[in-house]
Amino acid sequence: MNRRRFLTAATTAAAAVCATGPTALAAPSSRARASDAARLRIWFEATYRSIIAMTTDLGLTADKIDASRPGAPVPSRQTSPTNIGCGLWSTVAAAGLGVISASLMHDRLARTVAAVERLERAHGFWFNWYDAHDGSVLTTWPESGDPVRPFLSTVDNAWLVTGLTIAADADPALRPRVARLLGGADWSYFHTPYDPADPVAGPGQLRGGYWPDKPGKGEPTGFHYGALNTEPRMASYLGMADGSLPTDHYWHLYRTLPPGMGQEQEPAGTYVTVDGVRVWQGHYTHRGRKLIPTWGGSMFEALMVPLFVPEAEWSPHSWGATHERYVRSQIDHGLIEEQYGYWGFSPASVPQGGYREYGVDAIGMQEDGYHSLGVVTPHASFLALPQAPGEAVANLDALARNLGAYDDRYGFRDSVDVTTGRVSDFVLALDQGMIAAALAQHLRPGLLQRPFRTGGFRARVRPLLAKERFSI
């Protein structure tokens, strides 16, 4: 896009926002809703083509492709457990939406499961980086040659387990193989039990992960995942559901950091006791709305997990309310606070190259949190479909029409700098996987949530969310 066209489009979008306000959209007609569904299905098909383009002959979904070049893109050398999980659930979504047949779904899932069975593991978990083409553990980074120390990541393993769980639910023929794979994945490996005599050393939380090349358990990260409203809570849910984590772990996670600790804003709230645990039920306020912050202020921290675990349904006045307000804060930041004309901020490719975190600093606990910097990430709008479907579709339409952020072959590019019009050349498996899951949830609600509504999720996780009383 040339600069004159970009500036005209951006000015037009901003003027429309000022004229109507961010919440003044009329309710869509049934014809408009049908039109949206058709468009969303087209977007899903393009997104799934990108997942297939990123998947190697071995069956592992690679980290990314460069979608800007003509011809078939070459998948990156590296992949992670998260990327592989994204490939699995995207294939289940494609079959559930009728984009591929059940037999093709089986073939693709079985190929990926066979590849996962071959991957080297430690302590029942998968390493953070593999060669997507031959399955070997990466010890040097393909793009730079820098050394890579093999690492077991809590959050990345959670997304692979999520993908495998969805695959086994969708294809009964794979259940015995997936059960064997998951049999050794004991989440207590990452857990530091609560120690009331020394809650700093024993916080009852999950480590970020371990480098397993040391004797015993290996060398742990120097931090725990303490914030509740961040994507590692998927690992917490999985561990509590299968019984490898105690359910009081949930109450040892921070809604906000307690008062007096360094964080983005001094929280309001009160202490309560739940299941024998003293909990600081704190909240932040953004533009007059009380909400539970994430760590950095990005969209996927808050809204990736509920693609799979029905938090808003099980906890409508707490989780449901904060999800709604979090989305509204993201919209207001883009349209009112910064007046970009567009919204939706989450970690993604840098349009000029590289990767970094984007977000809304005011709704993250980290004192120097994630900033938007004029970079809008399309997957963030897809994550907002449950809370603001009309505004999400309108935002995506504008990004596609005005800024060229949509590619007919492979869907939405990873990011766009709306201050310059620069669109990323890349699509990333993680972000495309979130888009695929969000579209599946919107077009066929519950499709990917089935295994997270039964068993230990129903017996152990749902009661916790029912007890949740955020101070919002």
TORBA-288678 format. One record per residue (C-alpha): z, y, x. Coordinates in steps of 0.001 Angstrom, whole numbers, padded with zeros to 6 digits, always signed. Each point is the difference from the previous one (the first is absolute). Layout:
ZYX;...
***
This chain:
+000000+000000+000000;-000893+003475+001344;+002743+002596+000203;-001419+002265-002729;-000122-002856-002524;+003499-001094+001033;+001517+003455-000443;-001688+000454-003382;+001285-003375-001208;+003522+000635+001264;+000126+003476-001574;-001246-001359-003322;+002612-002768+000005;+002816+002411+000875;-001109+002444-002714;+000040-002763-002585;+003538-000901+001009;+001176+003600-000279;-001651+000380-003417;+001344-003125-001617;+003111-000936+001992;+000665-003450+001413;+001469-001394-003225;-002326+001586-002545;-002510-002833-000188;-000787-001157-003524;+000569-003614-000938;-003190-001956+000685;-002034-001262-002929;-000687-003704-000467;-003552+000607+001227;+001358+001722+003117;+002429-002865+000607;-002866-002509-000283;-002049+002092+002401;+002917+000099+002433;+000392-003790-000184;-003679-000511+000789;+000206+002378+002944;+003187-001612+001277;-001654-003400-000093;-002915+001337+002074;+002520+001426+002450;+001744-003373+000164;-003252-001822+000739;-000784+002381+002865;+003554-000303+001325;-000198-003788-000048;-003310+000146+001877;+001879+001824+002745;+002627-002769+000097;-002758-002605+000370;-001669+002097+002686;+003297+000096+001899;+000578-003758-000290;-001118-002025+003005;-001612-003430+000054;+003455-001405+000759;+001227+001341-003351;+002339+002759+001196;-000394+003538-001335;-000237+002335+002981;+001727+003343+000294;-003007+002249-000697;-003732+000617+000049;-002088+003056+000816;-001835+000597-003287;-002025+002955+001265;-002631-001927+001926;-003086-001624-001512;-000181-003760-000210;+002787-002523-000292;+003267+001314+001471;+001834-001973+002671;+003637-000833-000838;+002505+001258+002544;+001378-002503+002477;+003616+000362-001166;+001701-001097-003190;+003587-000088-001212;+002000-001996-002552;-000346+002933-002395;-003786+000038+000313;-000183-003737-000656;+002240+000353-003061;-002246+002783-001328;-003013-002285+000287;+001761-002747-001931;+001140+002062-002976;-003306+001908-000145;-001840-003298-000420;+002352-001074-002787;-000556+003382-001655;-003779-000386+000303;+000130-003332-001803;+002406+001296-002631;-002349+002884-000760;-003039-002284-000139;-001638+001446+003109;-000121-003449+001646;+000279-003519-001414;+003111-002146+000127;-001756-002429+002340;-000951+002783+002423;+003568+001283-000165;+001242-003471+000973;-002426-000253+002905;+000978+003401+001382;+003728-000501-000471;-000123-003491+001518;-001868+001297+003050;+002614+002707+000552;+002930-002374-000530;-001559-002396+002528;-000251+002864+002496;+003619+001032-000632;+001105-003604+000572;-001509+000233+003495;+001742+003226+001002;+002807-000155+002536;+003407+000904-001426;+003611+000437+001096;+003169-000509-002048;-002195-000828-003001;-001755+003394+000017;-003334+001389+001158;-000658+002354+002891;-001075+003546-000644;-003481-000184+001548;-002559-002769+000263;-003640-000227+000964;-001691-000121-003399;-002931-001978+001405;+001765-002864+001767;+003624+000261-001195;+001609+000453+003414;+003068+002225+000405;-001033+003342+001445;+001602+000952+003295;-002351+002907+000787;-001216+002621-002461;-003753-000425-000545;-000832+003696-000174;+001915+001122+003098;+000967-003030+002081;+003660+001011-000224;+002506-002876+000078;+001379-001224-003332;+003408-001665-000116;-000069-002566-002838;+002311+001136-002783;+001298-001440-003281;-000110+002813-002568;+002180-000228-003098;-002241+002097-002237;-003308-001490+001179;+001252-003530-000571;+001050+001024-003502;-003559+000943-000902;-001440-003257+001329;+002610-001979-001947;-000926+002086-003050;-003678-000854+000417;+000686-003696+000545;+002274-000073-003061;-002712+001571-002162;-002605-002427+001371;+002182-003021-000798;+000661+001302-003512;-003715+000506-000664;-001192-003298+001528;+002250-003020-000648;-001961-002056+002547;+001406+002220+002750;+003641-000117-001050;+001129-002886+002233;-001595+001564+003067;+001456+003430-000698;+003414-001541-000671;-000088-001623+003436;-000980+003317+001605;+002816+001878-001697;+002602-002695+000475;+001114+001425+003348;-000085+003678-000996;+003749+000618-000270;+000613+003723-000476;+003554-000255+001310;-001623+000019+003449;-000541+003766-000402;+003312+000695-001780;+003127+001476+001547;+002895-001008-002301;+002257+002735-001309;+003148+000549+002051;+002548+002209-001836;+001874+000486+003288;-003124+001387+001708;-002714+000908-002535;-002054+001751+002677;-000432-003185+002031;+000014-002175-003117;-001754+002014-002750;-001119-002908-002183;-003633+001024+000516;-003183-001440+001525;-001105+000671+003555;-003453+001461+000503;-000784-003233+001816;+000404-001969+003223;-001803-000540+003257;+000522-003762+000269;-000666-000282+003743;+003742+000148+000795;+002385-002995-000248;+001583-000681-003361;-001207+002125-002898;-001889+002337+002298;+000378+003736+000551;+000547+001979-003224;-001260+003456-000779;+002590+002699+000464;-000180+000943-003669;+000446-001518-003434;-001995+000713-003130;+002690+001983-001797;-001946+001994-002608;-000386-001759-003340;-003110+001783-001272;-002311-001135+002791;-002484-002852+000314;+002357-002378+001932;+001867-000577-003264;-002681-002624-000708;+001588-002099+002765;+003405+000652-001585;-001238-001173-003398;-001653-003109+001454;+003148-000956+001911;+002341+000569-002930;-002359-001880-002317;-000127-003103+002209;+003740+000130+000731;-000271+000613+003738;+001529+003490-000425;+003168+000806-001965;-000596+002126-003063;+002557+002583+001167;-002580+000903+002657;-001694+002100-002689;+003073+002218-000374;+000304+000567+003755;-003332+001859+000036;+000003+003801-000183;-001225+001877-003067;+000450+003005+002290;+001989+000202+003193;+003616+000968-000793;+000934+003709+000033;+000506+001539+003409;-002537-002228+001748;-003154+001528+001423;-002744-000199-002615;-002672+002119-001672;+002347+001539-002588;+003678-000275-000827;+000104-002493-002867;+001845+000298-003278;+001569-003005-001681;+003168-002046-000135;+001550-003170+001362;+000138-003004-002328;+001054-003611+000459;-002475-002700-000984;+000605-003724+000524;+002911+000921+002250;-002127+002264+002231;+000668+003730+000306;-003396+001649-000482;-000958+003625+000586;-002197+000727-003024;-001678+003032+001454;-003196+001794-000919;-002248+002808+001181;-001430+002807-002124;-003615+001115+000347;-001397+002753-002218;+002883-000551-002409;-000423-003780-000203;+002671-002431+001133;-001443-003001+001830;+000749-002668+002591;-001723+000922+003276;-001877-002320+002286;+000426+000123+003764;-003030+002147+000815;-001289+001305-003340;-003148-002120-000304;-001426-001640-003087;-000231-003600+001173;+003683-000126+001013;+000970+000545-003627;-002827-001606-001946;-001410-002991+001861;+002859-002333-000950;-000275+000566-003789;-003591-001209+000110;+001658-003432+000142;+003648+000320-001118;+000272+001633-003475;+002690+002479+000996;-000787+002563-002689;+000132-002638-002732;+003252-001541+001214;+001637+003352+000782;-001734+002636-002159;+002660+002717+000223;+000493-000332+003760;-002986-001476+001838;-002409+000975-002774;+001264+003578-000054;-000065+000528+003761;-003515-001468+000327;-001217+002448-002660;+001637+002986+001687;-001166-001049+003451;-003618+000006-001159;+000472+003384-001633;+001383+001382+003254;-003064-001257+001872;-002300+001618-002568;+001892+003288+000071;-000021+000075+003792;-003773-000267+000167;-000902+002200-002959;+002764+002633-000082;+001957+000115+003261;-002980-000305+002362;-002804+000779-002486;-002333-002536+001575;-001663-000744-003334;+000678-003697+000621;+003093-002186+000454;+001270-003370+001236;+001525-000385+003473;+000789-003244+001804;-000435-001518+003499;-003680-000562+000759;-002782+000531+002494;-000265+003474+001466;-003395+001348-001158;-000902+000910+003575;+001182-003382+001325;+003305-001793+000517;+002839-000674-002448;+003072+001916-001113;+002473+000449-002835;-000700+002537-002737;+002391+000916-002789;+002060+002669-001725;+002800+000885+002394;+002389+001264-002702;+000233-003399-001741;+000730-001999+003143;+003405-000449+001673;-001285+000353+003560;+000801+003526+001171;-003401+000382+001622;-001781-002144-002529;-003628-000580-000826;-002123+003084-000704;-003171+000227-002062;-001983+002127+002520;-002838+000342-002490;-000874-003692+000190;-000308-001807-003342;+000035-003794-000046;-001791-001566-003004;+002199-003095-000149;+002896+002277-000965;-001736+000945-003253;-000583-003653-000844;+003713-000656+000497;+000679+002726-002578;-002059-001662-002750;+003070-001333-001890;+001655+003434-000102;-002961+002401-000260;-003195-001910-000819;-002064+002954-001227;+000941+002238+002898;-000514-002792+002529;-003532-000744-001235;-000847+003707-000131;+001257+000496+003548;-002005-002958+001273;-003101+001172-001846;+000343+003401+001649;+000501-001512+003465;-003137-002090-000498;-002157+002704-001581;+001027+003053+002004;+000873-001476+003395;-002028-003211+000272;+003120-002148+000403;-001530-002945-001898;-002454-002478+001505;-002073-002078-002444;+000105-002933+002409;+003680-000156+000924;+001930+002303-002301;+002118+002976+000926;+000271+000955+003645;+003493-000002+001405;+000662+003735+000044;-001575+003435-000298;+001076+003339+001453;-000430+002216-003038;+000284+003166+002098;-003105-000852+002037;-001825-002632-002054;+000217-002574+002812;+000056-003546-001394;+001285-002966+001989;-002580-002471+001242;+002344-002924-000630;+001430-002135-002740;+003225-001882+000763;+000994-003366-001428;+003484+001219-000900;-001232+002970-001994;-002876-001904-001626;+002462-002761-000857;+002242+002494-001765;-003000+001368-001896;-001059-003492-001071;+003517-000867-001190;+000413+003303-001834;-003335-000412-001786;+000853-003584-000935;+003336+001128-001441;-001701+002771-001988;-002916-002054-001301;+001927-003227-000601;+003739+000760-000043;+002203-002677+001510;-002825-001895+001721;+001607+000125+003448;+003586+000237-001275;+000369-003464-001517;+001813-001698+002901;+002397+002957+000285;+001141-000221-003616;+001373-003550+000158;+002405-002120+002032;+002262+001879+002368;-001607+003337-000847;+001019-000401-003626;+003378-001585+000809;+001133+002168+002937;-002149+003131+000350;-000413+001030-003621;+003777+000154-000662;+000435+002318+002997;-002642+002387-001277;+001552-000128-003469;+003314+001163+001519;-001618+002830+001963;+001141+003460-001095;-001648+002614+002166;+001684+003399-000370;-003179+001575-001311;
***
